[in-house]
C-alpha cells in the first residue's frame, strides 16, 4: 500500500500528466479505502475548476 | 478589416488585464504588458487573418509577454534569492506523520458547483493565489490559467521537470491550506 502522502503527490501529478498503469492501480486501491484522500482529490479538482474560472470562462482546457 | 474596427477594444482590454493580473499579481505590471500587447496588435493588425477569434489572437500575444516578464525576473535574481523565494514556510511534508498519514484528515469541501457560483469564494481563491510565493505562483498560473503543459513550462522557464512537479505540488498544497483556513473551515462559507 502507498501512504496518504504519496497519494497526495500522485493526485497532483495526475493533473499534469497521465499516470502509469501501476500508479493508477495503487491510487485507486488507496482511494477506495481512504475517505480523507478521496476528499483531498475532490479539493484538487475543485481548485482546478476554480482557477480556470478566474479568468472568466477560459475556453481551452489545459492540456496534460 | 482591421481587428480593432469591429470589436470592442475596451472589452478586450478588460479581459487581457484580468488575464495578466492573474499571472503577474501586480496591477502596474499587468497594465504595462497589456499596453504592449495592444500596441503590438495594432502593428501586426494586417496579419490577423480572422481565423481565430480576436480574443484568442490577442491572448496569444499577451502570453508571450507574460512569459518574457517571468524570464527576465528570473535572470535578475541570484540563485540564493531564488532559493528563498520558493519557501513559503509551508513544508507540505509537515501535513503528514512519519508513516505518511494525514496529521489532519482532509474534509469534504461540499458541492463544487455551488461553491464555484459564489463570488466571495472566487475572491478568496484569488487572494490565496496572490499569497503564494512568486516562483510557485508563476509555475502554477502557467499551468492552471494559461494551460501550458509541464514540458512547456520547463522549456520556457528553464527548470527541470522534477522541479516543476515539486513546485506545482507545493503551490497546490499552499492554495489548499489557504482556502481551508479562509473559506471552508474559517467561516467564509455561507
Interface residues (C-beta under 8 A of the other chain):
Chain A: X3 X4 X5 X6 X8 X9 X12 X13 X15 X16 X17 X35 X36 X37 X39 X40 X42 X43 X44 X45 X46 X47 X48 X49 X50 X51 X52 X53 X54 X55 X56 X58 X59 X60 X61 X62 X63 X64
Chain B: X15 X18 X19 X22 X56 X92 X93 X95 X96 X99 X100 X101 X102 X105 X106 X107 X108 X109 X112 X115 X116 X121 X122 X125 X126 X129 X143 X144 X145 X146 X147 X148 X149 X150 X165 X168 X169 X172 X173 X175 X176 X179
